[in-house]
């Protein structure tokens, strides 16, 4: 069996509805969809049997962006302005693989500023609302 891997990039990250789409691809240095699963302990009953514990699953979209505060189309400012809002997103880790991840997320503001004389980055973590979907890229 051959080993298969992917290289992240060239890809895409967009947030917002198609008529108001904001493309973060050129500012993003890291993006990943992160699952979080919580499995409760089984419940034992008198007969010796047990009932499976509840399983809950959630996702976040996490990564880092280059700060662009003050730029004409600043993504850091867009995140600040739209913090707390729910928006659609599309994440394509590698366009050549032909797959995308879509869903809705809650936008949060990121840090602005950093060490003098550097090109600062900001980490982000957006809660995904509901379950994300993996699909083929159209076209």
TAQUIUR-V138293 format. One record per residue. N is the residue number from 1. RES is the residue in one small letter. PSI is psi in radians with two decimals (none if undefined). OMEGA is omega in degrees with one decimal (NA if undefined). Layout:
N;RES;PSI;OMEGA, N;RES;PSI;OMEGA
This chain:
1;x;2.29;-179.2, 2;x;2.51;176.5, 3;x;2.34;177.9, 4;x;2.42;177.7, 5;x;2.98;170.6, 6;x;2.74;169.3, 7;x;2.25;178.8, 8;x;2.18;-178.0, 9;x;2.64;-10.2, 10;x;2.31;-176.9, 11;x;-2.74;-174.8, 12;x;2.53;170.7, 13;x;2.06;176.9, 14;x;2.57;177.5, 15;x;2.35;177.8, 16;x;2.92;177.7, 17;x;2.77;-176.8, 18;x;-0.61;-178.8, 19;x;-0.14;178.9, 20;x;0.78;-173.3, 21;x;2.35;174.5, 22;x;2.14;-176.3, 23;x;2.06;-179.0, 24;x;0.04;-170.7, 25;x;-0.72;-176.1, 26;x;-0.24;-179.9, 27;x;-0.22;-171.2, 28;x;2.23;178.2, 29;x;-0.22;-179.9, 30;x;2.35;175.0, 31;x;2.41;174.3, 32;x;2.51;172.7, 33;x;2.13;-173.2, 34;x;2.04;176.0, 35;x;2.66;174.5, 36;x;2.06;-178.1, 37;x;2.32;176.7, 38;x;2.09;-179.3, 39;x;2.00;177.1, 40;x;2.71;177.4, 41;x;2.64;174.9, 42;x;2.65;179.1, 43;x;2.09;179.1, 44;x;2.48;177.6, 45;x;2.88;-173.4, 46;x;-0.61;-176.8, 47;x;-0.16;-177.2, 48;x;-0.21;177.6, 49;x;3.10;175.8, 50;x;2.69;178.3, 51;x;2.28;-179.3, 52;x;2.48;176.2, 53;x;2.82;179.8, 54;x;2.53;177.2, 55;x;2.22;175.2, 56;x;2.56;-177.0, 57;x;2.39;175.0, 58;x;2.92;-178.0, 59;x;2.63;169.0, 60;x;2.67;171.8, 61;x;2.05;-173.6, 62;x;2.71;176.3, 63;x;-2.80;-179.7, 64;x;2.54;175.2, 65;x;2.63;170.7, 66;x;2.28;178.9, 67;x;2.49;-179.9, 68;x;0.51;-178.2, 69;x;2.28;178.8, 70;x;-0.17;177.6, 71;x;2.84;-177.4, 72;x;-0.72;-177.9, 73;x;0.91;-171.2, 74;x;2.13;177.9, 75;x;-0.61;178.3, 76;x;-0.69;178.6, 77;x;-0.63;177.1, 78;x;-0.79;179.1, 79;x;-0.70;178.3, 80;x;-0.82;-177.3, 81;x;-0.62;-174.2, 82;x;0.22;-178.7, 83;x;2.43;179.7, 84;x;-0.14;-179.9, 85;x;2.63;175.7, 86;x;2.24;-179.2, 87;x;2.68;172.9, 88;x;2.66;173.5, 89;x;2.76;173.1, 90;x;2.18;-179.4, 91;x;2.13;176.9, 92;x;1.83;-178.4, 93;x;-0.65;-179.7, 94;x;1.93;-175.5, 95;x;-0.64;-177.5, 96;x;-0.42;180.0, 97;x;-0.24;173.4, 98;x;0.32;-178.8, 99;x;2.63;177.4, 100;x;2.81;175.4, 101;x;2.23;-179.4, 102;x;2.83;178.1, 103;x;-2.79;176.4, 104;x;2.57;179.2, 105;x;2.82;175.5, 106;x;2.07;-178.5, 107;x;2.42;174.5, 108;x;2.60;175.5, 109;x;2.72;176.9, 110;x;2.91;176.9, 111;x;2.55;175.0, 112;x;2.22;-179.7, 113;x;3.13;-178.9, 114;x;-2.74;-178.8, 115;x;2.44;178.9, 116;x;2.41;176.5, 117;x;0.20;180.0, 118;x;2.93;171.4, 119;x;1.65;-171.9, 120;x;2.63;172.2, 121;x;2.82;176.2, 122;x;2.37;173.8, 123;x;2.56;175.7, 124;x;2.70;174.7, 125;x;1.94;-178.7, 126;x;2.25;176.1, 127;x;2.25;175.7, 128;x;2.27;-179.6, 129;x;2.12;-178.0, 130;x;-2.73;-175.9, 131;x;2.23;176.1, 132;x;2.81;-177.1, 133;x;2.34;173.2, 134;x;2.26;-177.4, 135;x;2.91;175.3, 136;x;2.57;174.5, 137;x;2.23;-179.5, 138;x;2.59;170.5, 139;x;none;NA
